[in-house]
Amino acid sequence: MDSDSDRSKSVEESKVENLSEFSISEITGGVLPFVRPIFTPSKKFIIILTSLELRVYLFATRQCVKSIPLDTTDIVDIYLNKDDKLWVARKTGLVSIIDLESKSIEKEINFDISIIKIIDIVSEDRFIFLVGKLKSTLKIVDLHKNIDEDAEPFDTQVIASVKHSRGWAISHSGKCFALSSLKDKIETIHVGGLDDDYKLAGDIANVQRTRWSASLAVSNDGILAVGSLSGVIDVYYNVFNDSGKHSQPHALKWHIDAVSALSFSLDNNYIISGGKERVLAFWQLETSRSQLLPRLNGDILSITVDSSNELYALYLSNGEMIVLSAIDLMSRLQVAGLNADFVRLPARKKYKNVEDNYKVPDFTAPHYINPLTGHSYIPTASGSSIQIYDTVQDQQVSTFAIASTIQTGKVRVEKQITDPKVKHVAFTKDGKWMATVDEYVPPQLESLLSANDKQVNLKFWKYNQADGNWALTTRVAFPHGNGKSILDIVSADSSFHKGHAFLTCCENGGIRLWRPEVLREIQTPKGAKNAAPTRHISWAVRKVLPPLASNSSGASIAWSSDSSMIILGFETTLYVVDAASFEIVRVLPNILGSRIRWLKIVDSHIIVLAKTRLAVYDLVNSKCKWSIRLISNQNGGRLIDVDPSNGLIALAANCIKLPDSTLESRIFLLSTESPVPIYTTTHSVPISNISHVPGSSIPKFRLLDTNSRLITIQSSADSEADAAAQADLIDGFEASLGALYSKQQSKPVVKAVDFDSITHLVTVDSFNDVFEDSELGVASMSALFDKVLGVLSGPASSK
């Protein structure tokens, strides 16, 4: 035993020496900024700003043909001038001029004003901007470059200005505008027109409204459309004729909630609107008839019409941009950032002292990696679907629904109806099978007896490599009993039934083993040659470890690499379960002192994260190797993961940076030999998830931060040396583990239920021996039932 331990220690130390250098290899993902895209005059391309770069997409292939890395912080607008130069404006007043051909910034101009929108670039010396801040003052300004070097760089002329601003709209031509203000609960919309030289043409019309607006749109002819919070769209045709004093609006009614997006078509024949119903509505102004496009992926926040009036770009609430054809309303392009389901996002809160580090909120989000493709699987904020994201191409692959939901948007009282939540996702080692757990709690709309009945579903999915889609093969309702939640799910190693098995752990400490079985084979038609029969496979529970105690939120499980041992962590206790007999054979010493959050088995060590401690326990020598104090939230297990090939632990800690009183995070890489980090780095925002990237020859971890970015940290160590060290360590671990089990003398603590070992059927007659010499006066189960029914039916009525 000592020789095996020394051998493992020497191999571990050699591996740690090889893992001394790490670096951030890539940053992908993010959320699309709320900046309107640009359609090129040729109608072949669209320019979209992502969280990390500018991208040019070709409609014919739906692929990104050009990307320009760019700091997207504070960018509010992009504008393409007549010379095909892209102007990028930031709210600080800094404007960058980018040459799309050379992908370089040619020039930067600091206007030193808060820019909201670039209306027009008249020349190199004259600019028309919308500037200011909402809820303050909005202005349309005409900037002229000063020739006099001693004067201000730009001469500013104010074309129009409003105080107490609430919203704004600029026509497609840039010659008409609408600015709204709110004072004394009365909203006033100021509508004006500009001539060819961008001078104010006539007086500004003022339209007063008691029904507050949610969106504005103005046509090239000066027609005003106002989308209200109640869902009514008011159209003002004669605003300039009577200065807005007696203009009577024409009401368009279909929306039943706030109209968050409005736009006119270029020919002014249609109004396009959208809102929380997730329906795009087309209104013909002459007839007031509407045409609807339902079931979009999110609430519609903005609508952009291209210069040819043939394409519409919609920005949705899930951070996705979709381009539709005006002819057939079919999708021409779909671009999305990450739509992670965060517990919460950082707020603008100032932390006073370092003691607040113990009160840092939970910023975590679920994130999983498919070992077959390397894609990130992210349960979305809607809660019932999973987004598949390719970090190599830095784009969304697809999304698919885990549970059925309401396809239309939710309005008013419907917002109380929540979608099912994806709680867990796990893959087999070969990535061909996926298990998901989703939960649904009915809303408290009525006082029903079933209002609090929690629905839990365990689903098994088969991956189709031909089309890259997942097919549902088995759905198990209440896999651990009525209303019982699954707190953890892990897959088997390849040595156990080719890795096609899952363990689930319930909130009461019960464990169940799930494996697939072929129900039948569907033969192929006679005409198909050399085609294998289709196998209908279903997953079923094969072994059961009964519950331990009352319900708890602190439960986790781990499976050893040789599939011989299972570690169950429940509350503050660690149990050793024999995977063959499915019985608890040992209770480990209490090394935690607080509720368990997460655990993993690496070689002969158990790595355990608890509420107040991180510890490494040596199974071979039966002792705690090291332990450190660490405060973790309820979902703290999302901030730690391990590379099983070398025992490398990746840990993130969100903390407060003083004296700035801002949130940041620290990433640590540790080994099982020592709590002293072998690598540390600082990240400017909190970390939400850490996941090991399987299948890599070098240590690689993928991190998700609160800006929805995926960050990859990997080692530059020699992969061949690591592989050889891992092979030696596995041999030593298996020998040590065998010796560990040979020491077990205690009897099983809890006996398991093994469905694979059943040799006879249980029938009514099987209970007859129970009634021998019984005081009940019955001789069999059937006689007992007859007697019970006789008592329930009462005495026979006399005739």
KOLMIZA-502262 format. One record per residue (C-alpha): chain; residue number from 0; x, y, z. Coordinates in steps of 0.25 Angstrom, whole numbers, plus 2048, in hexadecimal, padded with zeros to 3 digits. Layout:
BEGIN
c/k/xx/yy/zz
A/NUM/X/Y/Z;
...
END
This chain:
BEGIN
c/k/xx/yy/zz
A/0/800/800/800;
A/1/80B/80A/803;
A/2/812/807/7F6;
A/3/806/80A/7EF;
A/4/804/817/7F6;
A/5/812/81B/7F4;
A/6/810/818/7E5;
A/7/804/820/7E4;
A/8/80A/82C/7EB;
A/9/816/82C/7E2;
A/10/80E/82B/7D6;
A/11/805/836/7DB;
A/12/811/83F/7DE;
A/13/816/83D/7D0;
A/14/809/841/7CA;
A/15/808/84E/7D2;
A/16/816/852/7CD;
A/17/811/850/7BE;
A/18/805/859/7C1;
A/19/80C/866/7C5;
A/20/808/86E/7B9;
A/21/7FA/872/7B6;
A/22/7F4/87D/7AD;
A/23/7E6/881/7A8;
A/24/7E5/87C/79A;
A/25/7D8/881/795;
A/26/7CC/88A/799;
A/27/7BF/888/792;
A/28/7B0/88A/794;
A/29/7AA/896/79B;
A/30/79D/89D/799;
A/31/79A/8A5/78C;
A/32/79A/8B4/790;
A/33/78D/8BB/78D;
A/34/792/8C2/781;
A/35/78A/8C2/774;
A/36/791/8BB/768;
A/37/794/8C1/75B;
A/38/790/8BB/74D;
A/39/79A/8BE/742;
A/40/794/8C5/736;
A/41/797/8B8/72D;
A/42/78D/8B0/736;
A/43/797/8A5/737;
A/44/79D/8A8/745;
A/45/799/8AC/752;
A/46/7A3/8B2/75D;
A/47/7A0/8AE/76B;
A/48/7A7/8B2/778;
A/49/7A9/8A6/781;
A/50/7AF/8A7/78F;
A/51/7BD/8A5/78B;
A/52/7BE/8AA/77C;
A/53/7B8/8AF/770;
A/54/7B3/8A5/766;
A/55/7AE/8A5/758;
A/56/7A5/89A/754;
A/57/7A2/895/746;
A/58/793/892/744;
A/59/796/888/739;
A/60/79D/87F/742;
A/61/799/884/750;
A/62/7A7/884/754;
A/63/7B0/88E/75A;
A/64/7BA/893/74E;
A/65/7C1/89D/756;
A/66/7C4/8A1/765;
A/67/7CB/8AD/76B;
A/68/7CF/8AB/77A;
A/69/7CA/8B7/781;
A/70/7C8/8BC/78F;
A/71/7B8/8BD/790;
A/72/7B7/8C4/79D;
A/73/7AE/8D0/79D;
A/74/7AB/8CF/78E;
A/75/79E/8D5/78B;
A/76/79D/8D6/77B;
A/77/7A4/8D2/76E;
A/78/7A2/8D9/761;
A/79/7A7/8D6/753;
A/80/7AA/8E3/74B;
A/81/7AA/8E4/73C;
A/82/7B9/8E0/73B;
A/83/7B6/8D3/742;
A/84/7BD/8D8/74E;
A/85/7B7/8D2/75B;
A/86/7B5/8DD/766;
A/87/7B4/8D7/774;
A/88/7AF/8E0/77F;
A/89/7B0/8DF/78E;
A/90/7A8/8E6/798;
A/91/7B4/8ED/79D;
A/92/7B5/8F4/790;
A/93/7C1/8ED/78A;
A/94/7BE/8E8/77C;
A/95/7C7/8DE/774;
A/96/7C8/8DE/765;
A/97/7CB/8D0/760;
A/98/7CF/8CB/752;
A/99/7C7/8BE/750;
A/100/7D1/8BA/745;
A/101/7DE/8BB/74E;
A/102/7D6/8B8/75B;
A/103/7DE/8C4/761;
A/104/7DA/8D0/769;
A/105/7DE/8DC/75F;
A/106/7DA/8E7/769;
A/107/7D4/8EB/776;
A/108/7CD/8F7/779;
A/109/7C9/8FC/788;
A/110/7BC/905/787;
A/111/7BC/905/796;
A/112/7AC/904/796;
A/113/7A3/8F8/79A;
A/114/79F/8F3/78D;
A/115/793/8EA/78B;
A/116/791/8E9/77C;
A/117/799/8EE/76F;
A/118/78E/8F4/767;
A/119/797/8F8/75B;
A/120/7A5/8FA/757;
A/121/7A4/906/74E;
A/122/7B3/908/74B;
A/123/7C0/906/752;
A/124/7BD/913/759;
A/125/7AE/912/75C;
A/126/7A7/908/765;
A/127/798/907/769;
A/128/796/8FF/776;
A/129/78C/8FC/780;
A/130/792/8FF/78E;
A/131/78F/8FF/79D;
A/132/789/8F5/7A7;
A/133/77B/8EF/7A9;
A/134/773/8F5/7B5;
A/135/77C/902/7B3;
A/136/77E/90A/7A6;
A/137/77E/905/798;
A/138/783/90E/78D;
A/139/785/90D/77E;
A/140/792/914/77B;
A/141/799/919/76E;
A/142/7A8/919/771;
A/143/7B2/921/768;
A/144/7C1/91F/769;
A/145/7C8/92C/76D;
A/146/7D3/931/764;
A/147/7D8/93A/770;
A/148/7E2/932/778;
A/149/7E0/93A/784;
A/150/7D1/938/785;
A/151/7C9/92C/788;
A/152/7CB/920/77F;
A/153/7BD/920/77A;
A/154/7B2/92B/779;
A/155/7A5/925/77F;
A/156/798/92A/77A;
A/157/78B/924/780;
A/158/780/921/777;
A/159/776/91B/781;
A/160/776/919/790;
A/161/76D/913/79A;
A/162/76E/912/7A9;
A/163/769/906/7B2;
A/164/76B/8FD/7A6;
A/165/764/8F0/7A5;
A/166/766/8EA/797;
A/167/76A/8EE/789;
A/168/769/8EA/77A;
A/169/770/8EE/76D;
A/170/76A/8EB/760;
A/171/771/8E2/755;
A/172/776/8EE/74E;
A/173/77A/8F6/75A;
A/174/772/902/756;
A/175/766/900/760;
A/176/767/8FE/76F;
A/177/75F/8FC/77C;
A/178/763/8FE/78A;
A/179/75A/8FC/796;
A/180/75B/902/7A4;
A/181/753/8FF/7B1;
A/182/74F/90A/7BB;
A/183/744/90A/7C5;
A/184/740/8FC/7C0;
A/185/73D/902/7B2;
A/186/745/8FD/7A7;
A/187/748/907/79B;
A/188/74D/902/78E;
A/189/755/90C/786;
A/190/755/909/777;
A/191/75D/911/76D;
A/192/763/911/75F;
A/193/770/915/759;
A/194/773/91A/74B;
A/195/77E/915/742;
A/196/788/91E/749;
A/197/784/918/757;
A/198/77D/925/75B;
A/199/770/925/762;
A/200/765/926/758;
A/201/759/92D/75F;
A/202/755/92C/76D;
A/203/756/920/776;
A/204/748/919/779;
A/205/745/915/787;
A/206/73B/90A/789;
A/207/737/908/798;
A/208/733/8FA/79D;
A/209/72D/8F5/7AA;
A/210/730/8E7/7A5;
A/211/73F/8E5/7A7;
A/212/747/8DF/79B;
A/213/750/8D3/79B;
A/214/756/8D5/78D;
A/215/756/8E0/782;
A/216/757/8E0/773;
A/217/757/8EB/769;
A/218/756/8E9/759;
A/219/75D/8F1/74F;
A/220/750/8F9/74C;
A/221/74F/8FD/75B;
A/222/744/8F2/75F;
A/223/745/8F0/76E;
A/224/743/8E2/774;
A/225/742/8E0/783;
A/226/742/8D2/78A;
A/227/73C/8D3/797;
A/228/73E/8CB/7A4;
A/229/730/8C6/7A3;
A/230/733/8C0/795;
A/231/72B/8CA/78C;
A/232/733/8D1/781;
A/233/72F/8DF/77E;
A/234/732/8E4/770;
A/235/732/8F4/76E;
A/236/730/8F7/75F;
A/237/72F/907/760;
A/238/739/90A/76A;
A/239/73F/916/762;
A/240/732/91B/75C;
A/241/72C/91F/76A;
A/242/739/920/772;
A/243/734/913/77A;
A/244/729/91B/781;
A/245/71D/915/77B;
A/246/723/908/775;
A/247/71A/8FC/777;
A/248/722/8EF/777;
A/249/71E/8E3/770;
A/250/71E/8D7/77A;
A/251/724/8C9/776;
A/252/720/8BF/780;
A/253/726/8B0/781;
A/254/731/8B0/78B;
A/255/72C/8AE/799;
A/256/739/8B3/7A0;
A/257/743/8BE/79E;
A/258/748/8C0/78F;
A/259/757/8C0/791;
A/260/75B/8C1/782;
A/261/755/8C9/777;
A/262/75A/8CD/769;
A/263/755/8D2/75C;
A/264/757/8CB/74E;
A/265/75F/8D4/744;
A/266/753/8D6/73C;
A/267/74B/8DA/748;
A/268/740/8D0/745;
A/269/742/8C7/751;
A/270/745/8C8/75F;
A/271/74D/8BD/765;
A/272/74B/8BA/774;
A/273/74F/8B0/77F;
A/274/74F/8AE/78E;
A/275/74E/8A4/799;
A/276/744/89B/791;
A/277/750/897/788;
A/278/748/89A/77C;
A/279/74C/8A3/771;
A/280/740/8AB/76C;
A/281/73F/8B2/75E;
A/282/735/8BD/75D;
A/283/730/8C2/750;
A/284/72D/8D0/752;
A/285/722/8D2/747;
A/286/71A/8C6/74C;
A/287/71F/8C5/75B;
A/288/720/8B6/758;
A/289/72A/8AE/75F;
A/290/733/8A2/75B;
A/291/73A/89A/767;
A/292/746/892/768;
A/293/746/88B/775;
A/294/74F/882/77E;
A/295/75C/889/77D;
A/296/767/885/787;
A/297/765/892/790;
A/298/75F/89F/793;
A/299/761/8A9/787;
A/300/76A/8B5/78C;
A/301/76D/8BC/77E;
A/302/76A/8BB/770;
A/303/774/8C0/765;
A/304/76F/8C1/756;
A/305/77A/8C0/74B;
A/306/77B/8CA/740;
A/307/774/8C2/736;
A/308/768/8BF/73F;
A/309/76A/8B0/73D;
A/310/771/8AB/74A;
A/311/76D/8AE/759;
A/312/777/8AC/764;
A/313/771/8A9/771;
A/314/778/8AA/77F;
A/315/772/8A0/789;
A/316/772/8A0/798;
A/317/77A/893/798;
A/318/786/89A/792;
A/319/783/895/784;
A/320/783/89C/777;
A/321/77A/897/76C;
A/322/779/89C/75E;
A/323/76C/899/756;
A/324/768/89B/748;
A/325/75D/8A4/745;
A/326/758/89B/73A;
A/327/756/88E/740;
A/328/759/891/74F;
A/329/764/886/74F;
A/330/770/887/757;
A/331/77D/88C/74F;
A/332/786/88D/75B;
A/333/787/88A/76A;
A/334/792/88F/773;
A/335/792/88D/782;
A/336/79B/88F/78E;
A/337/79A/886/79B;
A/338/78D/885/7A2;
A/339/791/87F/7AF;
A/340/788/87E/7BB;
A/341/78F/886/7C6;
A/342/78A/885/7D4;
A/343/78C/894/7D4;
A/344/795/89E/7CD;
A/345/79D/8A8/7D5;
A/346/796/8B5/7D8;
A/347/79C/8C3/7DA;
A/348/79F/8C1/7E9;
A/349/7AA/8C7/7F0;
A/350/7B1/8BE/7FA;
A/351/7B7/8C5/806;
A/352/7C1/8BB/80C;
A/353/7C8/8AE/80A;
A/354/7BE/8A7/814;
A/355/7B4/8A8/809;
A/356/7BB/89D/801;
A/357/7B4/893/80A;
A/358/7A7/899/805;
A/359/7AA/899/7F6;
A/360/79D/894/7EF;
A/361/79B/888/7E6;
A/362/79F/88C/7D8;
A/363/7A0/87D/7D2;
A/364/799/877/7C6;
A/365/799/869/7C1;
A/366/7A2/865/7B6;
A/367/7A6/858/7B0;
A/368/7B0/852/7A5;
A/369/7AD/847/79C;
A/370/7B9/83E/79B;
A/371/7B6/83A/78D;
A/372/7B6/847/786;
A/373/7BC/851/791;
A/374/7B0/85A/790;
A/375/7AA/861/79C;
A/376/79C/85E/7A0;
A/377/796/869/7A8;
A/378/788/869/7AE;
A/379/781/876/7A9;
A/380/77B/881/7B1;
A/381/76D/87C/7AD;
A/382/770/870/7B5;
A/383/76B/865/7AC;
A/384/775/864/7A0;
A/385/784/862/79E;
A/386/78C/86A/795;
A/387/798/863/78E;
A/388/7A4/86D/78C;
A/389/7B0/86A/784;
A/390/7BC/871/78A;
A/391/7C5/86E/77E;
A/392/7BC/875/774;
A/393/7B7/87F/77F;
A/394/7A8/87D/77B;
A/395/79B/876/77F;
A/396/79A/868/779;
A/397/78B/866/77D;
A/398/781/866/789;
A/399/777/85B/78C;
A/400/76C/85A/796;
A/401/76E/851/7A2;
A/402/75F/852/7A7;
A/403/753/857/7A0;
A/404/74F/866/7A3;
A/405/746/871/79E;
A/406/74B/875/790;
A/407/745/883/790;
A/408/74A/88E/799;
A/409/744/890/7A7;
A/410/73C/89C/7AA;
A/411/736/8A1/7B7;
A/412/731/896/7C0;
A/413/738/88C/7B7;
A/414/746/891/7BC;
A/415/743/889/7C9;
A/416/743/87C/7C1;
A/417/752/878/7C1;
A/418/758/86E/7B8;
A/419/75E/861/7BC;
A/420/76D/863/7C1;
A/421/778/85A/7BC;
A/422/77F/856/7C9;
A/423/78A/84C/7C4;
A/424/791/848/7B7;
A/425/79A/83C/7B6;
A/426/7A1/835/7AB;
A/427/7A7/827/7A9;
A/428/7B6/827/7A7;
A/429/7B4/825/798;
A/430/7AA/830/797;
A/431/7A0/827/790;
A/432/796/828/79C;
A/433/791/833/7A4;
A/434/788/833/7B0;
A/435/780/840/7B5;
A/436/778/843/7C1;
A/437/76D/84E/7C0;
A/438/764/852/7CB;
A/439/757/85A/7CA;
A/440/74F/860/7D5;
A/441/740/864/7D2;
A/442/73D/873/7D4;
A/443/735/878/7DF;
A/444/72A/87E/7D7;
A/445/71F/876/7DE;
A/446/71D/86F/7EB;
A/447/71F/862/7E6;
A/448/723/855/7ED;
A/449/72E/853/7E2;
A/450/733/861/7E3;
A/451/740/85D/7EA;
A/452/742/84F/7E3;
A/453/750/84F/7DE;
A/454/751/847/7D1;
A/455/75F/841/7CF;
A/456/763/83A/7C2;
A/457/770/832/7BE;
A/458/772/831/7AF;
A/459/77C/82A/7A7;
A/460/780/82F/799;
A/461/788/828/78E;
A/462/791/830/785;
A/463/790/82F/776;
A/464/79D/831/76F;
A/465/797/832/762;
A/466/78F/83F/764;
A/467/795/843/772;
A/468/787/843/779;
A/469/783/83C/786;
A/470/777/832/786;
A/471/76F/82F/793;
A/472/76F/820/796;
A/473/76A/81F/7A4;
A/474/763/828/7AD;
A/475/761/824/7BC;
A/476/757/82C/7C4;
A/477/75B/82D/7D3;
A/478/767/825/7D2;
A/479/76A/825/7E1;
A/480/75B/825/7E6;
A/481/750/830/7E6;
A/482/755/83E/7E7;
A/483/764/83A/7EA;
A/484/76F/842/7E4;
A/485/77C/83D/7DE;
A/486/787/844/7E3;
A/487/793/83E/7DB;
A/488/795/835/7CF;
A/489/7A2/82F/7CA;
A/490/7A6/825/7BF;
A/491/7AD/818/7C0;
A/492/7BC/816/7BB;
A/493/7BE/80F/7AE;
A/494/7C2/802/7B6;
A/495/7B3/801/7BA;
A/496/7AA/7FC/7AF;
A/497/7B2/804/7A5;
A/498/7AF/811/7AE;
A/499/7A0/810/7AB;
A/500/79A/812/7B9;
A/501/796/81D/7C2;
A/502/795/81F/7D1;
A/503/78B/828/7D7;
A/504/78A/82D/7E5;
A/505/77D/832/7EC;
A/506/77B/83C/7F6;
A/507/779/831/800;
A/508/786/82B/7FE;
A/509/781/81F/7F5;
A/510/789/81B/7E9;
A/511/784/814/7DC;
A/512/78C/80E/7D1;
A/513/787/810/7C3;
A/514/78B/807/7B7;
A/515/785/806/7A9;
A/516/77F/7F9/7A4;
A/517/77B/7F5/795;
A/518/76C/7F3/795;
A/519/76B/7EE/787;
A/520/771/7EF/77A;
A/521/769/7F5/76E;
A/522/76D/7EE/761;
A/523/770/7F6/755;
A/524/768/7F5/748;
A/525/76C/7EA/73F;
A/526/771/7F4/734;
A/527/77B/7FA/73D;
A/528/789/7F3/73B;
A/529/793/7F2/746;
A/530/78B/7FA/750;
A/531/78B/7F6/75E;
A/532/77E/7F5/766;
A/533/779/801/76E;
A/534/77B/7FE/77D;
A/535/770/803/786;
A/536/777/806/793;
A/537/771/80A/7A1;
A/538/778/80E/7AE;
A/539/774/808/7BB;
A/540/778/807/7C9;
A/541/781/7FB/7CC;
A/542/785/7FD/7DB;
A/543/780/805/7E6;
A/544/786/80A/7F3;
A/545/77B/80E/7FD;
A/546/77A/81C/803;
A/547/783/81F/80F;
A/548/77B/82A/817;
A/549/772/836/815;
A/550/773/83F/809;
A/551/77F/848/808;
A/552/785/852/7FE;
A/553/793/84D/800;
A/554/795/840/7F8;
A/555/79F/83C/7EE;
A/556/7A5/82F/7E8;
A/557/7B2/82B/7E1;
A/558/7B6/81E/7D9;
A/559/7C4/819/7D9;
A/560/7CC/818/7CC;
A/561/7CC/808/7CD;
A/562/7BD/808/7D0;
A/563/7BF/800/7DD;
A/564/7BB/80B/7E7;
A/565/7B1/816/7E9;
A/566/7B2/821/7F3;
A/567/7A5/827/7F8;
A/568/7A6/834/7FF;
A/569/799/837/807;
A/570/799/843/811;
A/571/7A6/843/818;
A/572/7A9/834/816;
A/573/7B1/82C/80B;
A/574/7AC/81E/809;
A/575/7B4/813/801;
A/576/7AB/80B/7F8;
A/577/7AF/7FE/7F1;
A/578/7AB/800/7E3;
A/579/7AA/7F1/7E1;
A/580/7A0/7ED/7EC;
A/581/79B/7FC/7ED;
A/582/79C/7FC/7FC;
A/583/7A2/806/806;
A/584/7AF/7FF/80B;
A/585/7B6/80A/813;
A/586/7B3/818/819;
A/587/7BF/821/818;
A/588/7C4/82B/823;
A/589/7BD/838/823;
A/590/7C7/841/81D;
A/591/7BE/84C/819;
A/592/7B5/852/824;
A/593/7AB/858/81A;
A/594/7A2/854/80F;
A/595/7A7/84E/803;
A/596/7A7/856/7F6;
A/597/7AF/84D/7EC;
A/598/7B8/841/7EC;
A/599/7C1/839/7E2;
A/600/7CA/82D/7E2;
A/601/7D7/82F/7DC;
A/602/7E1/823/7DC;
A/603/7E1/81F/7EB;
A/604/7DC/82C/7F0;
A/605/7CF/832/7F3;
A/606/7CE/841/7F0;
A/607/7C2/847/7F8;
A/608/7BD/855/7F9;
A/609/7B4/859/804;
A/610/7AD/866/809;
A/611/7B9/86A/811;
A/612/7C4/861/80C;
A/613/7CC/85B/801;
A/614/7D3/84E/804;
A/615/7DA/842/7FE;
A/616/7D9/834/804;
A/617/7E3/829/801;
A/618/7DB/81C/800;
A/619/7E7/813/800;
A/620/7ED/818/80D;
A/621/7E0/81C/813;
A/622/7E3/82A/817;
A/623/7E1/839/813;
A/624/7EC/83D/80A;
A/625/7E9/84C/80B;
A/626/7DD/855/80E;
A/627/7DB/864/80D;
A/628/7D0/86E/812;
A/629/7C8/873/806;
A/630/7BA/879/806;
A/631/7B1/874/7FB;
A/632/7A2/877/7F7;
A/633/797/86D/7F4;
A/634/79C/86B/7E6;
A/635/7AB/86B/7EA;
A/636/7AD/85E/7E2;
A/637/7AC/866/7D5;
A/638/7B9/86D/7D9;
A/639/7C2/861/7DA;
A/640/7C6/856/7D1;
A/641/7D1/84C/7CF;
A/642/7D9/846/7C4;
A/643/7D9/837/7C7;
A/644/7E5/834/7BF;
A/645/7EF/83C/7C8;
A/646/7E7/83F/7D4;
A/647/7E7/84E/7D1;
A/648/7DD/856/7D9;
A/649/7D7/863/7D3;
A/650/7D0/86C/7DD;
A/651/7CA/87A/7DB;
A/652/7C7/884/7E7;
A/653/7BF/890/7E4;
A/654/7C3/89C/7ED;
A/655/7C3/8AB/7EF;
A/656/7CF/8B3/7EA;
A/657/7D2/8BE/7F4;
A/658/7D3/8CA/7F4;
A/659/7CB/8CB/7E7;
A/660/7C0/8C3/7EE;
A/661/7BD/8BB/7E1;
A/662/7BC/8AC/7DE;
A/663/7C6/8A3/7D8;
A/664/7CB/895/7D9;
A/665/7D7/88D/7DC;
A/666/7DA/87F/7D5;
A/667/7E3/875/7DC;
A/668/7E9/868/7D6;
A/669/7ED/85E/7E1;
A/670/7F1/850/7E2;
A/671/7ED/845/7EB;
A/672/7FA/845/7F2;
A/673/7FA/853/7F8;
A/674/7F0/85F/7FA;
A/675/7FB/868/7F5;
A/676/7F6/86D/7E7;
A/677/7FF/86A/7DB;
A/678/7F9/875/7D3;
A/679/7F0/881/7D6;
A/680/7EA/88C/7CE;
A/681/7E0/897/7CF;
A/682/7D4/89A/7C7;
A/683/7CD/8A7/7C7;
A/684/7BF/8A2/7C9;
A/685/7B9/897/7D1;
A/686/7BA/888/7CC;
A/687/7AD/880/7CA;
A/688/7B2/872/7C7;
A/689/7BE/86A/7C5;
A/690/7BE/85D/7BC;
A/691/7C9/854/7B9;
A/692/7CA/852/7A9;
A/693/7CB/843/7A7;
A/694/7D3/83C/79D;
A/695/7DE/846/79D;
A/696/7EC/841/79E;
A/697/7F0/84D/7A6;
A/698/7E9/852/7B2;
A/699/7DE/85C/7AD;
A/700/7D3/863/7B5;
A/701/7C7/86B/7AF;
A/702/7C2/876/7B8;
A/703/7B5/87E/7B6;
A/704/7B5/88C/7BC;
A/705/7A9/896/7BF;
A/706/7AB/89D/7B2;
A/707/7A7/890/7AB;
A/708/7B5/88D/7A6;
A/709/7BC/880/7A5;
A/710/7CA/880/7A9;
A/711/7D4/875/7A6;
A/712/7E0/873/7B0;
A/713/7EA/868/7AB;
A/714/7F7/863/7AE;
A/715/804/863/7A5;
A/716/809/856/7AB;
A/717/80E/84A/7A3;
A/718/802/841/7A1;
A/719/80A/835/79E;
A/720/810/835/7AC;
A/721/803/838/7B2;
A/722/7FD/82C/7AB;
A/723/808/823/7B0;
A/724/807/828/7BE;
A/725/7F8/825/7BE;
A/726/7FA/817/7B9;
A/727/804/814/7C5;
A/728/7FA/81B/7CF;
A/729/7EE/813/7CB;
A/730/7F6/806/7CD;
A/731/7FA/80A/7DB;
A/732/7EC/80F/7DE;
A/733/7E5/802/7DA;
A/734/7EF/7FA/7E3;
A/735/7ED/803/7EE;
A/736/7DE/803/7ED;
A/737/7DE/7F4/7ED;
A/738/7E5/7F4/7FA;
A/739/7DC/7FE/800;
A/740/7D0/7F4/7FD;
A/741/7D7/7E8/803;
A/742/7D8/7F0/810;
A/743/7C9/7F1/811;
A/744/7C3/7E8/81C;
A/745/7B6/7EF/81F;
A/746/7A9/7EB/81B;
A/747/7A1/7F3/811;
A/748/79A/7FF/818;
A/749/78F/800/80E;
A/750/78A/7F5/805;
A/751/787/7F8/7F6;
A/752/77D/7F4/7ED;
A/753/783/7ED/7E0;
A/754/779/7EB/7D5;
A/755/784/7E3/7CD;
A/756/785/7D8/7D8;
A/757/776/7D5/7D8;
A/758/774/7C6/7D5;
A/759/765/7C4/7D8;
A/760/758/7CB/7D7;
A/761/750/7D1/7E3;
A/762/741/7CD/7E2;
A/763/735/7CD/7EC;
A/764/738/7BF/7F0;
A/765/746/7C3/7F4;
A/766/740/7C9/801;
A/767/739/7BC/805;
A/768/744/7B8/80F;
A/769/743/7C5/816;
A/770/735/7C0/81B;
A/771/739/7B3/821;
A/772/735/7B3/830;
A/773/72F/7C1/82E;
A/774/725/7C6/839;
A/775/71D/7CD/82E;
A/776/716/7C0/82A;
A/777/71A/7C0/81C;
A/778/722/7B7/814;
A/779/726/7BF/807;
A/780/727/7CD/802;
A/781/71A/7CA/7F9;
A/782/713/7C7/806;
A/783/718/7D3/80D;
A/784/713/7DC/801;
A/785/705/7D5/802;
A/786/704/7D8/810;
A/787/708/7E6/80F;
A/788/6FE/7E8/804;
A/789/6F3/7E2/80C;
A/790/6F5/7EC/817;
A/791/6F5/7F8/80E;
A/792/6E8/7F3/807;
A/793/6E1/7F2/814;
A/794/6D6/7E7/818;
A/795/6CE/7E2/80E;
A/796/6C0/7E8/80D;
A/797/6B4/7DF/811;
A/798/6A9/7DC/807;
END
